[in-house]
Amino acid sequence: MIKTVVFDVGETLISETRIWSRWAERLGVSAFTLMGALGGMAALDRPHSDAFELVRPGFDLAREEAAWERDDPHGMRNTFDAGDLYPDVREALAAIRAAGYQVIIAGNQPERAYDALVALDLPADSVHTSEGWGVSKPEPGFFAKVAAVAGHEPAAILYVGDRLDNDVLPARAAGMRTALLKRGPWGYLHAERPQAGAADVIAGDLHALLPALDALT
């Protein structure tokens, strides 16, 4: 029986459109160019950092982030706020929680994203970031942390994310049930792959999860 539903962050709860648009402006290219490069990396199973390297050879992420913070200390830069939430998030999470499931947010995010997530005041029991934990997806240690904070055996956990490589396949390997969300470039691309059959659920939005949970339990 599923007792806990755990949500990824980027392109699961948060639309990254504005973040990538700000990155494009920072890098001096059009948003279309950078997002097209990102789509190419997603299709080739290459990390998104390769898109930065493509448009700016020799790109150093840590150095650029530090420079950006110096240049615009009070700006949004590469973070998010309530305006970046997908429209189904609050209602869907609230419904899942009201149905008696524990709701946890845990994704590959820098530690500063913790404050941004908490400020959203989402209907969740706890919020966690990979940097805060010191381990990132798809490492098994990340999913061990998920199980530890949930307080349940992995089989009682449904992990929800938009990627096969970072979400569905490693969560399944950890013994969890999984949902692949068709959202964002990775979500749409990965839902078309044969490996998508490894997911217990393929959902077009978060509202589809509660009926699927009823079926899984």
C-alpha positions in Angstrom: 0.0 0.0 0.0 1.3 3.5 -0.9 1.7 5.7 2.1 3.9 8.5 0.8 4.1 10.5 -2.4 7.4 12.2 -3.1 7.7 14.9 -5.8 10.6 16.1 -7.8 10.9 19.8 -8.2 12.0 21.1 -11.6 9.4 20.5 -14.3 7.3 18.5 -11.9 6.2 21.3 -9.5 8.1 24.3 -10.9 8.1 25.5 -14.5 11.7 26.3 -15.4 10.8 28.5 -18.4 11.6 31.8 -16.7 14.8 30.5 -15.2 16.1 29.3 -18.6 15.0 32.6 -20.2 17.0 34.5 -17.6 20.0 32.3 -18.3 19.7 33.0 -22.0 19.7 36.7 -21.3 22.7 36.2 -19.1 24.5 34.3 -21.8 23.7 36.7 -24.5 21.6 34.3 -26.7 17.9 34.2 -27.4 15.6 32.1 -25.2 14.7 30.0 -28.3 18.4 29.2 -28.9 19.1 28.1 -25.3 15.9 26.1 -25.0 16.5 24.5 -28.4 20.0 23.5 -27.2 18.5 22.1 -24.0 16.0 20.0 -26.0 18.9 18.6 -28.0 20.7 17.6 -24.8 17.6 16.0 -23.5 17.2 14.0 -26.7 20.8 12.9 -26.6 20.8 12.0 -22.9 23.4 14.6 -22.2 23.4 16.8 -19.1 21.8 20.3 -19.4 25.2 21.8 -18.6 26.3 20.8 -22.1 23.8 23.3 -23.5 25.7 26.1 -21.7 29.0 24.8 -23.1 27.5 24.7 -26.6 26.5 28.4 -26.6 29.5 29.5 -24.5 32.5 27.3 -24.9 34.6 27.1 -21.7 31.5 27.9 -19.5 32.1 27.5 -15.8 28.8 27.2 -13.9 30.0 27.9 -10.4 32.1 30.9 -11.6 29.2 32.3 -13.6 26.7 31.9 -10.8 29.0 33.8 -8.4 29.5 36.6 -11.0 25.7 36.7 -11.6 25.1 37.1 -7.8 27.6 39.9 -7.6 26.0 41.7 -10.6 22.4 41.2 -9.5 22.4 40.4 -5.8 18.7 41.1 -5.3 17.4 39.7 -8.6 15.7 36.3 -9.2 18.7 35.0 -11.2 18.3 31.2 -11.4 15.7 30.7 -8.7 11.9 30.6 -8.6 8.8 31.9 -6.8 5.1 31.3 -6.8 4.8 32.6 -10.3 6.7 29.6 -11.5 4.4 26.9 -10.0 2.5 24.8 -12.5 -1.2 25.6 -12.0 -2.2 22.1 -10.8 0.3 21.9 -8.0 -1.5 23.3 -5.0 -4.8 21.7 -5.6 -3.3 18.3 -6.5 -0.9 18.1 -3.6 -3.7 19.2 -1.2 -6.0 16.5 -2.5 -3.4 13.8 -2.2 -2.6 14.9 1.4 -6.3 15.2 2.3 -6.7 11.6 1.1 -4.3 10.5 3.8 -1.0 10.3 2.0 2.2 11.8 3.3 3.5 14.4 0.8 7.2 15.1 0.5 9.1 17.3 -1.9 12.6 16.2 -2.7 14.6 16.9 -5.8 18.0 17.8 -7.3 18.2 21.4 -6.2 20.8 23.7 -4.6 20.4 24.3 -0.9 19.2 27.9 -1.5 16.1 26.4 -3.3 15.0 25.1 0.1 14.0 28.6 1.2 12.3 29.3 -2.1 10.3 26.0 -1.8 9.3 26.7 1.9 8.2 30.2 1.0 5.7 28.7 -1.5 3.8 27.2 1.5 2.8 24.1 -0.4 0.6 21.4 1.2 3.6 19.1 1.9 4.9 17.4 5.1 8.5 18.2 4.4 10.9 19.7 1.8 14.4 18.5 1.0 17.1 19.3 -1.6 19.9 17.2 -2.9 22.5 19.8 -1.8 21.1 19.9 1.6 21.4 16.1 1.8 24.8 16.0 0.2 23.7 13.4 -2.5 22.0 13.8 -5.8 19.8 11.7 -8.1 20.3 9.2 -9.6 22.6 8.1 -6.8 21.0 5.3 -4.6 21.9 7.4 -1.5 19.4 10.0 -2.6 16.6 7.5 -2.6 17.8 6.0 0.7 17.4 9.5 2.2 13.9 9.7 0.7 12.9 6.4 2.4 14.5 7.6 5.7 12.5 10.9 5.8 9.3 9.1 4.8 9.7 6.6 7.6 8.3 3.8 5.4 9.7 0.9 3.4 10.5 1.9 -0.3 7.5 -0.2 -1.6 5.2 2.2 0.3 6.6 5.2 -1.6 5.5 6.6 -5.0 8.2 8.9 -6.5 6.9 11.4 -9.1 9.2 13.0 -11.6 9.7 14.0 -15.2 12.7 11.9 -16.1 13.5 8.2 -16.6 17.2 8.5 -15.8 16.9 10.7 -12.7 13.6 9.7 -11.3 11.8 6.5 -12.5 14.6 4.1 -13.1 16.7 4.8 -10.0 13.6 5.1 -7.7 12.4 1.7 -9.1 15.8 0.2 -8.5 15.5 1.4 -4.9 12.3 -0.5 -4.6 9.8 2.4 -4.9 6.8 2.7 -7.1 7.1 5.4 -9.7 5.1 7.9 -11.8 6.5 9.6 -14.9 5.0 13.0 -15.5 4.7 14.2 -19.1 5.9 17.7 -18.4 8.9 19.6 -19.7 11.2 18.5 -22.5 12.5 15.4 -20.7 9.0 14.3 -19.6 7.6 14.3 -23.2 10.7 12.7 -24.7 11.0 10.0 -22.0 7.4 9.1 -22.1 7.9 8.0 -25.7 10.7 5.6 -24.8 10.3 1.9 -24.2 11.8 2.2 -20.8 8.7 4.3 -19.8 7.0 1.0 -19.3 9.0 0.7 -16.1 6.9 3.4 -14.5 3.8 2.3 -12.6 2.0 5.4 -13.8 2.5 7.8 -16.8 0.6 11.0 -15.9 -0.3 14.0 -18.1 -0.7 16.2 -15.0 -0.7 16.0 -11.2 -4.4 15.6 -11.0 -4.1 12.1 -12.6 -2.1 10.9 -9.6 -4.8 10.5 -7.0 -7.0 8.2 -9.1 -3.8 6.2 -10.0 -2.9 6.0 -6.3 -6.3 4.4 -5.6 -5.6 1.8 -8.3 -2.1 1.1 -7.0 -3.3 0.5 -3.4 
